[in-house]
Amino acid sequence: MFSPATVNQALAVVTLLYEHGPGLRLAVKRARIPKPGAPKR
């Protein structure tokens, strides 16, 4: 199970998304996962 703090944080995010909807722009940096066998940089 999740702790009450984790559940409250998730509910706060859902509430935020519903309140601000399409006008909300989130800048998220995605993790890059190298393909198997690809050379390391």
mmCIF entry with sequence, helices, sheets and N, C-alpha, C, O atoms, coordinates in Angstrom:
data_MODEL
# 
_entry.id   MODEL 
# 
_entity.id                         1 
_entity.type                       polymer 
_entity.pdbx_number_of_molecules   1 
# 
_entity_poly.entity_id                      1 
_entity_poly.type                           'polypeptide(L)' 
_entity_poly.nstd_linkage                   no 
_entity_poly.nstd_monomer                   no 
_entity_poly.pdbx_seq_one_letter_code       MFSPATVNQALAVVTLLYEHGPGLRLAVKRARIPKPGAPKR 
_entity_poly.pdbx_seq_one_letter_code_can   MFSPATVNQALAVVTLLYEHGPGLRLAVKRARIPKPGAPKR 
_entity_poly.pdbx_strand_id                 A 
# 
loop_
_entity_poly_seq.entity_id 
_entity_poly_seq.num 
_entity_poly_seq.mon_id 
_entity_poly_seq.hetero 
1 1  MET n 
1 2  PHE n 
1 3  SER n 
1 4  PRO n 
1 5  ALA n 
1 6  THR n 
1 7  VAL n 
1 8  ASN n 
1 9  GLN n 
1 10 ALA n 
1 11 LEU n 
1 12 ALA n 
1 13 VAL n 
1 14 VAL n 
1 15 THR n 
1 16 LEU n 
1 17 LEU n 
1 18 TYR n 
1 19 GLU n 
1 20 HIS n 
1 21 GLY n 
1 22 PRO n 
1 23 GLY n 
1 24 LEU n 
1 25 ARG n 
1 26 LEU n 
1 27 ALA n 
1 28 VAL n 
1 29 LYS n 
1 30 ARG n 
1 31 ALA n 
1 32 ARG n 
1 33 ILE n 
1 34 PRO n 
1 35 LYS n 
1 36 PRO n 
1 37 GLY n 
1 38 ALA n 
1 39 PRO n 
1 40 LYS n 
1 41 ARG n 
# 
_struct_asym.id          A 
_struct_asym.entity_id   1 
# 
loop_
_struct_conf.conf_type_id 
_struct_conf.id 
_struct_conf.pdbx_PDB_helix_id 
_struct_conf.beg_label_comp_id 
_struct_conf.beg_label_asym_id 
_struct_conf.beg_label_seq_id 
_struct_conf.pdbx_beg_PDB_ins_code 
_struct_conf.end_label_comp_id 
_struct_conf.end_label_asym_id 
_struct_conf.end_label_seq_id 
_struct_conf.pdbx_end_PDB_ins_code 
_struct_conf.beg_auth_comp_id 
_struct_conf.beg_auth_asym_id 
_struct_conf.beg_auth_seq_id 
_struct_conf.end_auth_comp_id 
_struct_conf.end_auth_asym_id 
_struct_conf.end_auth_seq_id 
_struct_conf.pdbx_PDB_helix_class 
_struct_conf.details 
_struct_conf.pdbx_PDB_helix_length 
HELX_P HELX_P1 AA1 PRO A 4  ? HIS A 20 ? PRO A 4  HIS A 20 1 ? 17 
HELX_P HELX_P2 AA2 GLY A 21 ? GLY A 23 ? GLY A 21 GLY A 23 5 ? 3  
# 
_struct_conf_type.id          HELX_P 
_struct_conf_type.criteria    ? 
_struct_conf_type.reference   ? 
# 
loop_
_atom_site.group_PDB 
_atom_site.id 
_atom_site.type_symbol 
_atom_site.label_atom_id 
_atom_site.label_alt_id 
_atom_site.label_comp_id 
_atom_site.label_asym_id 
_atom_site.label_entity_id 
_atom_site.label_seq_id 
_atom_site.pdbx_PDB_ins_code 
_atom_site.Cartn_x 
_atom_site.Cartn_y 
_atom_site.Cartn_z 
_atom_site.occupancy 
_atom_site.B_iso_or_equiv 
_atom_site.pdbx_formal_charge 
_atom_site.auth_seq_id 
_atom_site.auth_comp_id 
_atom_site.auth_asym_id 
_atom_site.auth_atom_id 
_atom_site.pdbx_PDB_model_num 
ATOM 1   N N  . MET A 1 1  ? 0.833  -1.188 0.000   1.00 0.00 ? 1  MET A N  1 
ATOM 2   C CA . MET A 1 1  ? 0.000  0.000  0.000   1.00 0.00 ? 1  MET A CA 1 
ATOM 3   C C  . MET A 1 1  ? 0.876  1.250  0.000   1.00 0.00 ? 1  MET A C  1 
ATOM 4   O O  . MET A 1 1  ? 2.081  1.191  0.243   1.00 0.00 ? 1  MET A O  1 
ATOM 5   N N  . PHE A 1 2  ? 0.248  2.351  -0.273  1.00 0.00 ? 2  PHE A N  1 
ATOM 6   C CA . PHE A 1 2  ? 0.941  3.630  -0.283  1.00 0.00 ? 2  PHE A CA 1 
ATOM 7   C C  . PHE A 1 2  ? 0.693  4.357  1.028   1.00 0.00 ? 2  PHE A C  1 
ATOM 8   O O  . PHE A 1 2  ? -0.334 4.174  1.683   1.00 0.00 ? 2  PHE A O  1 
ATOM 9   N N  . SER A 1 3  ? 1.661  5.184  1.389   1.00 0.00 ? 3  SER A N  1 
ATOM 10  C CA . SER A 1 3  ? 1.488  5.964  2.617   1.00 0.00 ? 3  SER A CA 1 
ATOM 11  C C  . SER A 1 3  ? 0.456  7.074  2.365   1.00 0.00 ? 3  SER A C  1 
ATOM 12  O O  . SER A 1 3  ? 0.242  7.471  1.220   1.00 0.00 ? 3  SER A O  1 
ATOM 13  N N  . PRO A 1 4  ? -0.178 7.571  3.426   1.00 0.00 ? 4  PRO A N  1 
ATOM 14  C CA . PRO A 1 4  ? -1.163 8.653  3.258   1.00 0.00 ? 4  PRO A CA 1 
ATOM 15  C C  . PRO A 1 4  ? -0.570 9.889  2.568   1.00 0.00 ? 4  PRO A C  1 
ATOM 16  O O  . PRO A 1 4  ? -1.260 10.559 1.801   1.00 0.00 ? 4  PRO A O  1 
ATOM 17  N N  . ALA A 1 5  ? 0.696  10.190 2.836   1.00 0.00 ? 5  ALA A N  1 
ATOM 18  C CA . ALA A 1 5  ? 1.325  11.360 2.203   1.00 0.00 ? 5  ALA A CA 1 
ATOM 19  C C  . ALA A 1 5  ? 1.435  11.174 0.694   1.00 0.00 ? 5  ALA A C  1 
ATOM 20  O O  . ALA A 1 5  ? 1.237  12.123 -0.064  1.00 0.00 ? 5  ALA A O  1 
ATOM 21  N N  . THR A 1 6  ? 1.748  9.961  0.256   1.00 0.00 ? 6  THR A N  1 
ATOM 22  C CA . THR A 1 6  ? 1.863  9.677  -1.176  1.00 0.00 ? 6  THR A CA 1 
ATOM 23  C C  . THR A 1 6  ? 0.505  9.796  -1.854  1.00 0.00 ? 6  THR A C  1 
ATOM 24  O O  . THR A 1 6  ? 0.402  10.358 -2.945  1.00 0.00 ? 6  THR A O  1 
ATOM 25  N N  . VAL A 1 7  ? -0.524 9.276  -1.221  1.00 0.00 ? 7  VAL A N  1 
ATOM 26  C CA . VAL A 1 7  ? -1.876 9.361  -1.768  1.00 0.00 ? 7  VAL A CA 1 
ATOM 27  C C  . VAL A 1 7  ? -2.315 10.816 -1.851  1.00 0.00 ? 7  VAL A C  1 
ATOM 28  O O  . VAL A 1 7  ? -2.888 11.231 -2.859  1.00 0.00 ? 7  VAL A O  1 
ATOM 29  N N  . ASN A 1 8  ? -2.054 11.595 -0.804  1.00 0.00 ? 8  ASN A N  1 
ATOM 30  C CA . ASN A 1 8  ? -2.431 13.009 -0.809  1.00 0.00 ? 8  ASN A CA 1 
ATOM 31  C C  . ASN A 1 8  ? -1.708 13.776 -1.898  1.00 0.00 ? 8  ASN A C  1 
ATOM 32  O O  . ASN A 1 8  ? -2.296 14.651 -2.533  1.00 0.00 ? 8  ASN A O  1 
ATOM 33  N N  . GLN A 1 9  ? -0.440 13.461 -2.122  1.00 0.00 ? 9  GLN A N  1 
ATOM 34  C CA . GLN A 1 9  ? 0.323  14.132 -3.175  1.00 0.00 ? 9  GLN A CA 1 
ATOM 35  C C  . GLN A 1 9  ? -0.259 13.802 -4.546  1.00 0.00 ? 9  GLN A C  1 
ATOM 36  O O  . GLN A 1 9  ? -0.394 14.690 -5.387  1.00 0.00 ? 9  GLN A O  1 
ATOM 37  N N  . ALA A 1 10 ? -0.601 12.549 -4.778  1.00 0.00 ? 10 ALA A N  1 
ATOM 38  C CA . ALA A 1 10 ? -1.179 12.145 -6.059  1.00 0.00 ? 10 ALA A CA 1 
ATOM 39  C C  . ALA A 1 10 ? -2.531 12.827 -6.275  1.00 0.00 ? 10 ALA A C  1 
ATOM 40  O O  . ALA A 1 10 ? -2.823 13.281 -7.382  1.00 0.00 ? 10 ALA A O  1 
ATOM 41  N N  . LEU A 1 11 ? -3.346 12.901 -5.244  1.00 0.00 ? 11 LEU A N  1 
ATOM 42  C CA . LEU A 1 11 ? -4.645 13.566 -5.361  1.00 0.00 ? 11 LEU A CA 1 
ATOM 43  C C  . LEU A 1 11 ? -4.487 15.061 -5.630  1.00 0.00 ? 11 LEU A C  1 
ATOM 44  O O  . LEU A 1 11 ? -5.285 15.648 -6.360  1.00 0.00 ? 11 LEU A O  1 
ATOM 45  N N  . ALA A 1 12 ? -3.472 15.671 -5.048  1.00 0.00 ? 12 ALA A N  1 
ATOM 46  C CA . ALA A 1 12 ? -3.215 17.094 -5.285  1.00 0.00 ? 12 ALA A CA 1 
ATOM 47  C C  . ALA A 1 12 ? -2.844 17.331 -6.746  1.00 0.00 ? 12 ALA A C  1 
ATOM 48  O O  . ALA A 1 12 ? -3.270 18.321 -7.341  1.00 0.00 ? 12 ALA A O  1 
ATOM 49  N N  . VAL A 1 13 ? -2.063 16.437 -7.322  1.00 0.00 ? 13 VAL A N  1 
ATOM 50  C CA . VAL A 1 13 ? -1.668 16.573 -8.731  1.00 0.00 ? 13 VAL A CA 1 
ATOM 51  C C  . VAL A 1 13 ? -2.888 16.417 -9.636  1.00 0.00 ? 13 VAL A C  1 
ATOM 52  O O  . VAL A 1 13 ? -3.065 17.191 -10.576 1.00 0.00 ? 13 VAL A O  1 
ATOM 53  N N  . VAL A 1 14 ? -3.718 15.433 -9.361  1.00 0.00 ? 14 VAL A N  1 
ATOM 54  C CA . VAL A 1 14 ? -4.925 15.238 -10.167 1.00 0.00 ? 14 VAL A CA 1 
ATOM 55  C C  . VAL A 1 14 ? -5.836 16.460 -10.072 1.00 0.00 ? 14 VAL A C  1 
ATOM 56  O O  . VAL A 1 14 ? -6.387 16.906 -11.079 1.00 0.00 ? 14 VAL A O  1 
ATOM 57  N N  . THR A 1 15 ? -5.991 16.992 -8.881  1.00 0.00 ? 15 THR A N  1 
ATOM 58  C CA . THR A 1 15 ? -6.816 18.193 -8.695  1.00 0.00 ? 15 THR A CA 1 
ATOM 59  C C  . THR A 1 15 ? -6.242 19.366 -9.484  1.00 0.00 ? 15 THR A C  1 
ATOM 60  O O  . THR A 1 15 ? -6.988 20.100 -10.133 1.00 0.00 ? 15 THR A O  1 
ATOM 61  N N  . LEU A 1 16 ? -4.941 19.546 -9.433  1.00 0.00 ? 16 LEU A N  1 
ATOM 62  C CA . LEU A 1 16 ? -4.284 20.622 -10.177 1.00 0.00 ? 16 LEU A CA 1 
ATOM 63  C C  . LEU A 1 16 ? -4.531 20.480 -11.669 1.00 0.00 ? 16 LEU A C  1 
ATOM 64  O O  . LEU A 1 16 ? -4.841 21.462 -12.343 1.00 0.00 ? 16 LEU A O  1 
ATOM 65  N N  . LEU A 1 17 ? -4.397 19.263 -12.191 1.00 0.00 ? 17 LEU A N  1 
ATOM 66  C CA . LEU A 1 17 ? -4.597 19.046 -13.622 1.00 0.00 ? 17 LEU A CA 1 
ATOM 67  C C  . LEU A 1 17 ? -6.045 19.319 -14.035 1.00 0.00 ? 17 LEU A C  1 
ATOM 68  O O  . LEU A 1 17 ? -6.287 19.876 -15.106 1.00 0.00 ? 17 LEU A O  1 
ATOM 69  N N  . TYR A 1 18 ? -7.001 18.935 -13.201 1.00 0.00 ? 18 TYR A N  1 
ATOM 70  C CA . TYR A 1 18 ? -8.398 19.211 -13.521 1.00 0.00 ? 18 TYR A CA 1 
ATOM 71  C C  . TYR A 1 18 ? -8.711 20.699 -13.458 1.00 0.00 ? 18 TYR A C  1 
ATOM 72  O O  . TYR A 1 18 ? -9.500 21.198 -14.260 1.00 0.00 ? 18 TYR A O  1 
ATOM 73  N N  . GLU A 1 19 ? -8.106 21.411 -12.519 1.00 0.00 ? 19 GLU A N  1 
ATOM 74  C CA . GLU A 1 19 ? -8.393 22.845 -12.382 1.00 0.00 ? 19 GLU A CA 1 
ATOM 75  C C  . GLU A 1 19 ? -7.798 23.659 -13.519 1.00 0.00 ? 19 GLU A C  1 
ATOM 76  O O  . GLU A 1 19 ? -8.437 24.585 -14.018 1.00 0.00 ? 19 GLU A O  1 
ATOM 77  N N  . HIS A 1 20 ? -6.580 23.325 -13.937 1.00 0.00 ? 20 HIS A N  1 
ATOM 78  C CA . HIS A 1 20 ? -5.876 24.146 -14.922 1.00 0.00 ? 20 HIS A CA 1 
ATOM 79  C C  . HIS A 1 20 ? -5.920 23.561 -16.326 1.00 0.00 ? 20 HIS A C  1 
ATOM 80  O O  . HIS A 1 20 ? -5.667 24.268 -17.302 1.00 0.00 ? 20 HIS A O  1 
ATOM 81  N N  . GLY A 1 21 ? -6.233 22.302 -16.433 1.00 0.00 ? 21 GLY A N  1 
ATOM 82  C CA . GLY A 1 21 ? -6.486 21.635 -17.706 1.00 0.00 ? 21 GLY A CA 1 
ATOM 83  C C  . GLY A 1 21 ? -5.514 21.911 -18.817 1.00 0.00 ? 21 GLY A C  1 
ATOM 84  O O  . GLY A 1 21 ? -4.301 21.893 -18.612 1.00 0.00 ? 21 GLY A O  1 
ATOM 85  N N  . PRO A 1 22 ? -6.054 22.176 -20.028 1.00 0.00 ? 22 PRO A N  1 
ATOM 86  C CA . PRO A 1 22 ? -5.225 22.302 -21.224 1.00 0.00 ? 22 PRO A CA 1 
ATOM 87  C C  . PRO A 1 22 ? -4.281 23.502 -21.209 1.00 0.00 ? 22 PRO A C  1 
ATOM 88  O O  . PRO A 1 22 ? -3.289 23.508 -21.938 1.00 0.00 ? 22 PRO A O  1 
ATOM 89  N N  . GLY A 1 23 ? -4.570 24.521 -20.391 1.00 0.00 ? 23 GLY A N  1 
ATOM 90  C CA . GLY A 1 23 ? -3.702 25.694 -20.354 1.00 0.00 ? 23 GLY A CA 1 
ATOM 91  C C  . GLY A 1 23 ? -2.413 25.462 -19.583 1.00 0.00 ? 23 GLY A C  1 
ATOM 92  O O  . GLY A 1 23 ? -1.529 26.319 -19.578 1.00 0.00 ? 23 GLY A O  1 
ATOM 93  N N  . LEU A 1 24 ? -2.301 24.320 -18.938 1.00 0.00 ? 24 LEU A N  1 
ATOM 94  C CA . LEU A 1 24 ? -1.130 24.038 -18.114 1.00 0.00 ? 24 LEU A CA 1 
ATOM 95  C C  . LEU A 1 24 ? -0.028 23.432 -18.963 1.00 0.00 ? 24 LEU A C  1 
ATOM 96  O O  . LEU A 1 24 ? -0.230 22.422 -19.637 1.00 0.00 ? 24 LEU A O  1 
ATOM 97  N N  . ARG A 1 25 ? 1.133  24.054 -18.925 1.00 0.00 ? 25 ARG A N  1 
ATOM 98  C CA . ARG A 1 25 ? 2.293  23.543 -19.661 1.00 0.00 ? 25 ARG A CA 1 
ATOM 99  C C  . ARG A 1 25 ? 3.314  23.021 -18.660 1.00 0.00 ? 25 ARG A C  1 
ATOM 100 O O  . ARG A 1 25 ? 3.804  23.776 -17.820 1.00 0.00 ? 25 ARG A O  1 
ATOM 101 N N  . LEU A 1 26 ? 3.629  21.757 -18.743 1.00 0.00 ? 26 LEU A N  1 
ATOM 102 C CA . LEU A 1 26 ? 4.603  21.157 -17.845 1.00 0.00 ? 26 LEU A CA 1 
ATOM 103 C C  . LEU A 1 26 ? 5.880  20.857 -18.620 1.00 0.00 ? 26 LEU A C  1 
ATOM 104 O O  . LEU A 1 26 ? 5.841  20.196 -19.657 1.00 0.00 ? 26 LEU A O  1 
ATOM 105 N N  . ALA A 1 27 ? 6.999  21.339 -18.121 1.00 0.00 ? 27 ALA A N  1 
ATOM 106 C CA . ALA A 1 27 ? 8.283  21.042 -18.740 1.00 0.00 ? 27 ALA A CA 1 
ATOM 107 C C  . ALA A 1 27 ? 8.863  19.812 -18.041 1.00 0.00 ? 27 ALA A C  1 
ATOM 108 O O  . ALA A 1 27 ? 9.276  19.871 -16.883 1.00 0.00 ? 27 ALA A O  1 
ATOM 109 N N  . VAL A 1 28 ? 8.881  18.709 -18.767 1.00 0.00 ? 28 VAL A N  1 
ATOM 110 C CA . VAL A 1 28 ? 9.355  17.455 -18.191 1.00 0.00 ? 28 VAL A CA 1 
ATOM 111 C C  . VAL A 1 28 ? 10.531 16.952 -19.013 1.00 0.00 ? 28 VAL A C  1 
ATOM 112 O O  . VAL A 1 28 ? 10.440 16.837 -20.235 1.00 0.00 ? 28 VAL A O  1 
ATOM 113 N N  . LYS A 1 29 ? 11.615 16.659 -18.349 1.00 0.00 ? 29 LYS A N  1 
ATOM 114 C CA . LYS A 1 29 ? 12.762 16.099 -19.038 1.00 0.00 ? 29 LYS A CA 1 
ATOM 115 C C  . LYS A 1 29 ? 12.680 14.580 -18.927 1.00 0.00 ? 29 LYS A C  1 
ATOM 116 O O  . LYS A 1 29 ? 12.688 14.027 -17.828 1.00 0.00 ? 29 LYS A O  1 
ATOM 117 N N  . ARG A 1 30 ? 12.602 13.931 -20.046 1.00 0.00 ? 30 ARG A N  1 
ATOM 118 C CA . ARG A 1 30 ? 12.447 12.485 -20.075 1.00 0.00 ? 30 ARG A CA 1 
ATOM 119 C C  . ARG A 1 30 ? 13.800 11.784 -19.932 1.00 0.00 ? 30 ARG A C  1 
ATOM 120 O O  . ARG A 1 30 ? 14.823 12.285 -20.399 1.00 0.00 ? 30 ARG A O  1 
ATOM 121 N N  . ALA A 1 31 ? 13.790 10.652 -19.298 1.00 0.00 ? 31 ALA A N  1 
ATOM 122 C CA . ALA A 1 31 ? 15.007 9.850  -19.168 1.00 0.00 ? 31 ALA A CA 1 
ATOM 123 C C  . ALA A 1 31 ? 15.271 9.152  -20.493 1.00 0.00 ? 31 ALA A C  1 
ATOM 124 O O  . ALA A 1 31 ? 14.354 8.627  -21.126 1.00 0.00 ? 31 ALA A O  1 
ATOM 125 N N  . ARG A 1 32 ? 16.511 9.153  -20.897 1.00 0.00 ? 32 ARG A N  1 
ATOM 126 C CA . ARG A 1 32 ? 16.889 8.463  -22.130 1.00 0.00 ? 32 ARG A CA 1 
ATOM 127 C C  . ARG A 1 32 ? 17.470 7.109  -21.760 1.00 0.00 ? 32 ARG A C  1 
ATOM 128 O O  . ARG A 1 32 ? 18.431 7.020  -20.996 1.00 0.00 ? 32 ARG A O  1 
ATOM 129 N N  . ILE A 1 33 ? 16.887 6.071  -22.302 1.00 0.00 ? 33 ILE A N  1 
ATOM 130 C CA . ILE A 1 33 ? 17.347 4.718  -22.022 1.00 0.00 ? 33 ILE A CA 1 
ATOM 131 C C  . ILE A 1 33 ? 17.992 4.181  -23.294 1.00 0.00 ? 33 ILE A C  1 
ATOM 132 O O  . ILE A 1 33 ? 17.329 4.057  -24.324 1.00 0.00 ? 33 ILE A O  1 
ATOM 133 N N  . PRO A 1 34 ? 19.295 3.858  -23.225 1.00 0.00 ? 34 PRO A N  1 
ATOM 134 C CA . PRO A 1 34 ? 19.968 3.365  -24.429 1.00 0.00 ? 34 PRO A CA 1 
ATOM 135 C C  . PRO A 1 34 ? 19.440 1.995  -24.840 1.00 0.00 ? 34 PRO A C  1 
ATOM 136 O O  . PRO A 1 34 ? 19.045 1.185  -24.002 1.00 0.00 ? 34 PRO A O  1 
ATOM 137 N N  . LYS A 1 35 ? 19.443 1.757  -26.140 1.00 0.00 ? 35 LYS A N  1 
ATOM 138 C CA . LYS A 1 35 ? 19.014 0.461  -26.650 1.00 0.00 ? 35 LYS A CA 1 
ATOM 139 C C  . LYS A 1 35 ? 20.085 -0.577 -26.313 1.00 0.00 ? 35 LYS A C  1 
ATOM 140 O O  . LYS A 1 35 ? 21.270 -0.250 -26.249 1.00 0.00 ? 35 LYS A O  1 
ATOM 141 N N  . PRO A 1 36 ? 19.673 -1.810 -26.102 1.00 0.00 ? 36 PRO A N  1 
ATOM 142 C CA . PRO A 1 36 ? 20.659 -2.854 -25.822 1.00 0.00 ? 36 PRO A CA 1 
ATOM 143 C C  . PRO A 1 36 ? 21.668 -2.983 -26.966 1.00 0.00 ? 36 PRO A C  1 
ATOM 144 O O  . PRO A 1 36 ? 21.284 -3.035 -28.134 1.00 0.00 ? 36 PRO A O  1 
ATOM 145 N N  . GLY A 1 37 ? 22.928 -3.033 -26.634 1.00 0.00 ? 37 GLY A N  1 
ATOM 146 C CA . GLY A 1 37 ? 23.978 -3.181 -27.638 1.00 0.00 ? 37 GLY A CA 1 
ATOM 147 C C  . GLY A 1 37 ? 24.454 -1.866 -28.221 1.00 0.00 ? 37 GLY A C  1 
ATOM 148 O O  . GLY A 1 37 ? 25.404 -1.857 -29.004 1.00 0.00 ? 37 GLY A O  1 
ATOM 149 N N  . ALA A 1 38 ? 23.826 -0.756 -27.865 1.00 0.00 ? 38 ALA A N  1 
ATOM 150 C CA . ALA A 1 38 ? 24.240 0.543  -28.397 1.00 0.00 ? 38 ALA A CA 1 
ATOM 151 C C  . ALA A 1 38 ? 25.529 0.973  -27.710 1.00 0.00 ? 38 ALA A C  1 
ATOM 152 O O  . ALA A 1 38 ? 25.709 0.719  -26.519 1.00 0.00 ? 38 ALA A O  1 
ATOM 153 N N  . PRO A 1 39 ? 26.440 1.630  -28.458 1.00 0.00 ? 39 PRO A N  1 
ATOM 154 C CA . PRO A 1 39 ? 27.699 2.073  -27.834 1.00 0.00 ? 39 PRO A CA 1 
ATOM 155 C C  . PRO A 1 39 ? 27.451 3.157  -26.799 1.00 0.00 ? 39 PRO A C  1 
ATOM 156 O O  . PRO A 1 39 ? 26.549 3.981  -26.955 1.00 0.00 ? 39 PRO A O  1 
ATOM 157 N N  . LYS A 1 40 ? 28.255 3.154  -25.738 1.00 0.00 ? 40 LYS A N  1 
ATOM 158 C CA . LYS A 1 40 ? 28.108 4.167  -24.700 1.00 0.00 ? 40 LYS A CA 1 
ATOM 159 C C  . LYS A 1 40 ? 28.730 5.472  -25.165 1.00 0.00 ? 40 LYS A C  1 
ATOM 160 O O  . LYS A 1 40 ? 29.742 5.469  -25.867 1.00 0.00 ? 40 LYS A O  1 
ATOM 161 N N  . ARG A 1 41 ? 28.121 6.599  -24.771 1.00 0.00 ? 41 ARG A N  1 
ATOM 162 C CA . ARG A 1 41 ? 28.646 7.919  -25.163 1.00 0.00 ? 41 ARG A CA 1 
ATOM 163 C C  . ARG A 1 41 ? 29.706 8.367  -24.210 1.00 0.00 ? 41 ARG A C  1 
ATOM 164 O O  . ARG A 1 41 ? 30.265 9.451  -24.375 1.00 0.00 ? 41 ARG A O  1 
# 
